[in-house]
Amino acid sequence: MAFSTREDFDRRAATRLAPADAVLDDFLRTDFDLNPGWAISAPKPYRRAAVLIVLVDRGEDYGVLLTLRPETMTQHAGQIAFPGGRIDEDDVSPLAAALREAREEVGLDGPVTVLGQADPYLTSSGYVVSPFLVRAENFTPVIDPKEVAAVFETPLSFLMTPGNHQRHERAYNGGLRAYYAMPHNGRYIWGATAGMIKSVYDRLYLDADGDGR
């Protein structure tokens, strides 16, 4: 089962994602999903973060907004990420934190339609990330160069096609760690970002037994 039409995706999102205000305390997916023999090494208590999976109207498809982190950053330099970041004490909700961070990083300051909340995701660095799918209207990115080196879009139809969910490996803590990767148009989407995309696909397109629905 894969992306067919925008309308079908919208119907699935409306019925299979959690409400934006739902309190989801337990992470359901992790950076270690493809490595069942590896213990989760992130120290507790886990920190909380939230991101936006921003969908931009591209006619029969959506463009998924992604950012490239500057090489000068102390963490995850040069990696591809969703707009978002750590939840601060002043944030009234995880969604509010994601919207604030997206406004600071890429200038997302116009109206958005919130489609729902995807499964919380635990990263190897100890963050439980709450992903929110939103549809942006008439959005022109304005980046903060201290946090974002570039913004680009990847077609949702590509990301919601299981044949594009590649399994890659690299050395990690003395062994080989497997992870999802979705290379597209010269961009290497991998790690937690690809893991969250795979989680959204599974939530919307697979049933409890892992079959298409």
SVG drawing of the C-alpha trace seen along z (x, -y; Angstrom):
<svg xmlns="http://www.w3.org/2000/svg" viewBox="-11 -35 45 44">
<polyline fill="none" stroke="black" stroke-width="0.4" points="0.0,0.0 1.4,-3.4 0.3,-7.0 -2.3,-7.2 -4.0,-10.6 -3.9,-13.7 -7.6,-13.1 -6.9,-9.6 -4.0,-10.7 -6.2,-13.4 -8.8,-10.9 -6.3,-8.6 -4.8,-11.4 -8.2,-12.5 -9.0,-9.0 -5.7,-7.5 -3.6,-10.2 -4.1,-11.2 -5.8,-14.6 -3.3,-17.5 -4.2,-18.0 -3.9,-14.3 -1.4,-13.6 0.9,-10.8 3.5,-10.1 4.8,-6.8 7.1,-6.7 6.1,-4.1 9.0,-4.3 12.8,-4.7 16.1,-5.1 16.7,-1.4 13.7,0.1 15.9,1.9 18.3,3.0 16.3,5.1 19.4,6.5 20.6,3.1 19.7,1.6 18.4,-2.0 21.3,-4.0 19.6,-7.4 19.7,-8.5 16.5,-9.1 14.7,-11.3 14.1,-11.8 13.8,-15.3 10.8,-16.4 10.7,-18.0 8.2,-18.6 8.4,-19.0 6.1,-19.9 5.7,-17.8 4.7,-20.7 2.7,-19.7 2.7,-22.3 0.0,-22.2 1.5,-21.1 -1.6,-20.2 -2.1,-16.5 0.7,-16.0 2.1,-17.6 5.6,-18.9 7.1,-17.9 9.2,-20.8 12.6,-19.8 15.5,-21.7 19.3,-21.3 21.1,-22.0 24.3,-24.2 27.7,-22.5 28.5,-24.9 25.9,-23.4 27.2,-21.5 24.6,-18.7 23.4,-16.9 25.4,-19.3 24.7,-18.9 21.7,-16.6 18.2,-16.9 15.4,-17.6 11.8,-18.8 11.2,-22.3 10.9,-22.1 12.9,-21.6 12.9,-21.4 9.8,-22.1 10.4,-25.0 8.7,-25.5 6.9,-28.5 5.3,-26.5 1.6,-25.8 1.7,-22.5 4.0,-20.4 2.2,-21.8 2.8,-25.3 6.5,-24.5 6.7,-23.1 4.9,-26.1 7.2,-28.5 10.3,-26.7 9.1,-26.6 8.4,-30.3 11.9,-31.0 13.6,-28.6 11.8,-28.9 9.4,-31.9 6.2,-29.8 3.9,-32.6 0.8,-32.1 -2.3,-30.0 -1.9,-26.2 -4.4,-23.4 -3.4,-20.8 -4.1,-17.3 -3.1,-15.4 -0.3,-14.0 1.9,-11.1 3.5,-8.5 6.1,-9.9 9.6,-9.0 12.6,-8.4 16.0,-9.5 19.4,-8.0 20.3,-11.4 17.5,-11.1 14.7,-13.2 11.1,-12.0 9.8,-13.9 6.1,-14.6 5.5,-15.0 2.5,-17.0 1.3,-17.0 0.1,-20.4 -0.9,-21.8 0.5,-25.3 -1.3,-27.9 0.6,-30.4 3.9,-29.8 7.3,-31.3 10.2,-30.1 12.4,-32.8 15.2,-31.0 17.3,-31.8 20.8,-31.1 22.0,-30.3 19.7,-27.3 19.0,-26.4 21.3,-26.3 18.6,-25.5 15.0,-24.5 13.7,-22.2 10.7,-20.0 10.4,-16.3 7.2,-14.9 4.9,-13.2 4.1,-10.6 7.8,-9.6 8.0,-9.5 4.8,-7.5 6.0,-4.8 7.4,-1.8 9.9,-0.9 11.7,-4.2 12.2,-3.2 15.8,-1.9 17.6,-0.1 21.2,-1.4 23.9,-0.6 26.9,-2.5 29.4,-1.9 28.0,-2.8 29.4,-2.0 31.6,0.8 29.0,2.4 26.8,1.8 23.6,-0.1 20.8,0.1 18.6,-2.8 16.0,-4.1 17.2,-6.3 15.2,-7.9 17.7,-9.5 16.0,-11.9 17.2,-14.4 20.7,-14.6 19.4,-14.9 20.1,-12.2 17.1,-11.9 18.0,-9.4 18.0,-8.7 15.3,-10.1 13.8,-12.1 13.4,-9.1 12.3,-7.0 9.4,-9.5 8.4,-9.4 8.3,-5.6 6.3,-5.8 3.7,-8.1 3.6,-5.7 3.0,-2.7 0.3,-4.6 -1.6,-5.6 -1.1,-2.7 -0.6,0.5 -2.9,2.5 -1.9,4.0 -0.4,7.0 1.8,4.9 -0.4,5.4 -1.6,2.7 -5.0,1.2"/>
</svg>
